[in-house]
Amino acid sequence: MKIMEENTRRWRLILGGDNNDGTAFILNKADQQIDKTLEALYDSNRKGGLGASSPNVSRWLGDIRSYFPASVVQVMQKDAIKRLDLTAMLLEKEMLENVEPDVHLVATLMTLSRVIPEKTKDTARQVVKKVVDELMKKLSQPMHQAISGSLNRSVRNRRPRHHEINWNLTIRKNLQHYQPDYKTIIPETLIGYGRKRSALKDVVLCLDQSGSMGTSVVYSGIFGAVMASIPAVQTKMVVFDTAVADLTEELQDPVELLFGVQLGGGTDINAALKYCQQIVARPTDTVLVLITDLFEGGDEAGMRKRFTELAASGVQVIVLLALNDEGAPSYDHENAQFLATLGIPVFACTPDKFPDMMAMALSKQDIAQWAAREEMVLKK
């Protein structure tokens, strides 16, 4: 009986209490408050909603945090920004202090970064920093493990100098040569890691900063900052719309990097690829990850020519149509098909799979096969 009553209660909250909702369920005082918060957002056109009052919005933000879990709060905030056009209110310090930070909110603040008032900038940075810190904590270790493990395996050698010997692996390899009389192991085979260059591999992350790529840019910025902390990888960060900006120097501070991105505007992939060609010093040791939906607003023929030149030079080019958890993105199918003829893999990637993808790329394994195995191949 209690289960049926709870189900009816939930349907009443979902349906909104109109005469035709069919439940005839009477809410208690606490549920009436929950009903009002839902009504303000999802029945806003009919019943006035939150209005244009910042205090009302701040109060509503506090209410939903009291009544709903964080995952639901983030969905409702995203809906509110879209349905009630609350973007302008995010420029107000009081509202930002009450909002629940998430990736989508950071993307919105990146869009507004050029118009945020001085009094609000510190609060906005604190919101972005909270999300960045949480993502760094979650994503940093998998990224380090995947990339470092891949590179270490790639430079293993059997003739190391004394200070390069990996004693753990050497001992395990030579256990069969243990000498009881001397109570020691004769290391007939030495295993170690060769003298490493300042960077074994170069990585260029090239990000489309048009408005639709917001959450992808956030995750890319985080991963770029993590890779920049790995000495064996030299990482560069390039963002573009109709202009191209090199944000490599900002990789040490992901918060500043994200505020350096200006979401919105057009797309000139050709210009971005031209710049990337100029900064590639070691083509066969370079992985270029281009994150874009492939809708070219500039010179499409020129863009295709540069893709062809990059692939021919030995650069390992990977195109990610999205780097987020939001499902299949919209993209230019003809350009994707053209890249497939060049052997350039094109797919959408979730953040949890990105470390493995980079490890595969840095060890020059077949990314297309990996994407197919992970069921990230695009459906025609």
N, C-alpha and C positions, 0 to 999 in steps of 0.2 A: 504493500500500500504506500509506504514511504517513497519507494522508487517511482511509482506512478505520480505521486504528488510533486516530487522534485522535477520530473520530466515536464509536467504541466506548468510548473513555475518557470522553468527555462523557456518553454514555448511562449508563455505570456510575456517575458522580458524581450524575447526576439521579435514577437509580432507587434508589440507596442501598445496593446490595450485598446485598440479600436473596437467598436461595437461588433465588428465582424471577425474578430480574432478567434472566436469560437471556444475560448477557454473558460470564460466567466470566473477566472481565478482572481482572488483578492490578495494583493501584495501586502506584506507587513511593512512597518515603518522604514526599516533598513533597506528593503528591496525597492521601496518607492524612491529612495535617493539614487539607487543604482539605475532605476528606470529613467529618472530625470537626466542622468549623465548620458545615457544612450540616446534619449530623445533629443537632447541638445545637438548631438552630432548627426544622427541618422534620420531624424524627422525635422531637420533644420528648416527646410523650405516651407513646411506647413505650419510650424509652431514657433518660428522666430529664431530658434537656435541660440548660439552664444552671442550673436550680435557683434558689434565692432569694439566692444569694451575690453580693454586689456585686463582689468581686474576680474571680469567674468571669466575670461579665458584662463587666467592664472589659477582661479579657484577651481575651474573645471579640470585643469591638469592635475591639481592636487587631489581632487575627488577620484579620478580614474586610477591614480596610483594607490589610493586607499582601497578601492573596490576590486581591482583586477591584478593578476600577476604581470610581471614585467613584459613577458612576451606579448600579452594582449594589449598592454599599454602602448607598446611600440607600434602595433598595428593601428590602434585608434588614433595615435598622434599622426601617423602617416596619412590616414584617412581625413583627419581634420585639416591638415595643411592643404590637401588636395580639394576637399569638398567645400570647405569654408573659407578658402583663400586666406589663410593665416600667415602667409609668408612674411608680410610686412611686419607683423607683430613679433617675429623672431628677431627683429632688430632691437627689441626692448629688453633691457637687462632683467627686469622682474619676471618676464615670461621665460627667458632662457634658464633662469635659476630653478624654475619649476618643472622643466621638461625632462623627460627620461632620455638620456643620450643613446643613440644607436647609429649604425652606418648610414641609414637614410637621412637622418638629421644632419650628420656631418656633410653629406653630399649637398644638402640644401644650404648649409652655412657656407660651403665653398662657392656656391652660386652667388651668394650675397656678399662675399668677402670684400668686394670693392665699395660697397655702400653701407657697411655696418658702421654705426656711429662710434666715435672714440670711446664714449662711456660704456659701450657694450662689448668692445673688442676683447677685453680681458676675460669677460664672462664667456664669450664665444670660444676663446682659446681654451678655457678650462673644460668646456663641454667637449671640444675636439680632443683634448689631451686625455680625457677619461676614456673615450672610445679607443684612441690610439694605444694607450697603455694596456687596455684589456686585450686588444687584438695582438699586440706585441707579445704579451704573456702567453697567449694561446698559440700563436703561429711561429714564434721565433725558434723554439727547440726543434720542431719537426723540420723546419727549413734548414737549420744548421746540420742536423743529423743526415738529412738526405743529400745535401750538397757536399759536405765534408767527406762523407763515406764514399760518394761517387768519385770525387777527385783523388782521395787517398788510394783507392783501388787502381786508378788509372796511372799512378806514378810509381807503383811498387816495382822494385828491381831486385836482382839477385847478386849485385856487386856493390853493396853500399859501403861507404866509408865508415870508420869506427863510430863517429858521432851520429851517423844516420841509421844505425842498426836498430831494428825493432826487436828488442830482446824477447818480448813475450811470444811473438810469432816464430822467432828463430829457435827458441827452446822447444816449443811444441813441435816444430818441424824435425828436430834432431833428437827426440826422445829415444829413438831406436839406437842411437849412438852412445848411450849411457855406458860409462866405464866403471864397473863396481870397484876395481882396485884403486882407482883414483877418486871415486865418489864424485864424478863430474860428467858432464856431457861434452863430447867433442863436436863442435859446431861445423860439420862438413858443409852445410848449406846456410848461407847468411841471407836473411831477408830484411829489407829496410825500405825506406822511402828516399828517392833521389833528392838531390839538392833542388829545392823549389825556386822557381823564378818568383818575382814579386807578385805575379798573378799568372796562374795556370790557364785561366780562361777569361775572356771578356764577355760581359753581358750588357746588352743595350735594351732597356725597357722603353718603348716608344708608345705613349698614351694619347689616344684621342680624347680631348677634353670637351667634346660637345656635350650638351646637356643630358642626353640619354645614357651617357657612360659614367654617371656620377659614382655609383657604388663600386664599379670596376676600378675607377681611379683611386678610391680610398684603399682598397685591398692592394692595388699595385704599389701605392706609395709605401705601405707597410712592408710588403715583401722586398721592395727596393732597398729600404732602410736596413732590413735584416741582412740581405746579401752584401750590402756595403760594409758590413761589420765582419765579413769573412775574408781574411787576407788573400786567400788563393783565388778569389774572384774579383775582378775589377768591374764594378757596376756603374753604368751611366743611366741617367734618367732624362728622357726627352718628352715634352708634352707639346701638343699642337692643336690648333683649330685652323684659322686661315693664316696664322703666324706660327713660328716654331720657337720654343723656349727650352734651354738646357738647364735643368734644375739639379744637376749632379751635385753641386756644392751644398744643396739643402738636404741631401740624404742623411746627414748626421742628425738632423732634427726633423722627424716626420711631420710634426705639427706645423712648423714653418713651411715645409714642402707643400702640404695640403692647402695652406693659405696662399701659396704661390700659384696654385692652379686656379684658372678662371673658367668655370664651367659655362657652356653656352656658346653661341656663335656658329660659324660655318666649319667646314672640314676641308683641309688640303693635305691629303695623304701623300701626294707626289712631293710636295715641299718637305714634308717630314722625312720621307725616305731619302731625298737628296741630302739633307743634313746628316742623316745616319751614315750614308755612304762616306761622308767626309771625315767622320770620327772613328771609322773602323780602321784599325791599324794592322790587325792580324786576322784576315778573313776566315781562315780555316780554324782558328781558335775562338771564333766569335759566335755567340747566340744572340740573335735579334728577335725579341718578342714584341710584336706589334699588336696592341689591343685596340680594336676598332670594329665597327659594324660594316666597314668596307663601302659605305655610301660616300663616294668621292665627289666633292663639290668643286674640285679644281680640274687638273688635267688628267683625265682617266687614262688616255693612251700613254702619257708620260709616266703615270703611276705603274702601269703594267710593265713598261720598259725597265723601270728601276727594280721592280721585283725580279725580273729576268736577270738583270745584271748582278744583283746581290746573290741570287742562287748560283749563278755561273761562277762567281768569284770564290765560292766555298763557304760563304756565310750560311749558318744554319738559321733559316727564317721560320718562325712559328707565328701564326695569326690566331689570336684569341678574340672571338666575337664578343665575349663577355668574361669577366672574372668576378662572379658573384653567385648567390644561391637563388636567383630569381627565375630560373627556368630558361626555356629556349628564347633567344633574342631575335629581333628583326634584323635582317642583314641583306646585303646585295648578293643575290644568288649567282648572277653572272660572273662577278668578280671572284667569288669563292670558287666557282668552277674553273675559271682561268688559272687560279693558283694551284688547284689540284693537278692540272696538266703540267705544272712546273715541279710537282712533287713537294709543294709547300703545304703542310698540314693546316687545316682550318677547322676550328671547333670552339665550343664554349667550355669553360673550365670552372669548376667550383673551387673556392679557396682551399679546401682541405686536400684537393688533388694537386694543387700547384707545386708544392715542394717535390713530390715524386716526378712531376713533369719536368721540372728543371734538372733534377738529378739524371733523368734519362737523356735529356738534351745535352748536358755537359759531358756525358760519357758516350755521346754520339750513337745512341740507340735509336731504333725506329719509333718516332713519336706517333706516326699515323697508326701503327699497329697497337701501340699502347693506348691511344685514344679509343680505338675500336674495342679493345679488351675492356676498357673502363666504361664502355657504352656512352661515349661522348661524341660519337660520330654524328654529323648532321643528317637529318632525315630529309630526303628530297621530296 
